[in-house]
């Protein structure tokens, strides 16, 4: 019971003196700083509270009470998400958005405009960004992602490009006609209805 009362009193102190505590440890909000998660804010608050003159608990003890509060059924408080710290896997689009600074039309969202600009790039240009992203991921310890399976529609698009080019070339030097990709038929499921009827007989 003492633990719960102490934690509630500690929370009240944190709320009433939040501004003073933040100034004590010189926590400044910077527009260029990465977004903080809930765990970061709690960590900063605990470190600040422990510095208040006369406060009886250390940062480690505050975390101990916090973890006890999480396990208590009488206190409604969310657990901290256990997201891994450090670099995250990126893709070519992530790298592109860092260098693409062009402002979009009025009324169009920033990410919508960036996505449109990304789609407007040629496959070769997108591939360059994707290759750089793969290199960055590899240096950060991430395994390369498996390439996506090529769909029949994509194969047909590539076929028509080759075919149109083939048609316009000199018949004597253009070589053989491009082979049209065949759509794979799905294997039919075995009909078990007859077997079931025989078993019922």
Secondary structure, 3 states (H helix, E strand, C coil): CHHHHHHHHHHHHHHHCHHHHHHHCCCCCCCCCCCCCHHHHHHHHHHHHHCCCCCCCCHHHHHHHHHHHHHCCCCCCCCCCCCCCCCCCCCHHHHHHHHCCCCCCCCCCHHHHHHHHHHHCCHHHHHHHHHHHHHHHHHCCCCCCCCCCCCHHHHHHHHHHHHHHHHHCCCCCCCCCCCCCCCCCCCCCCCCHHHHHHHHC
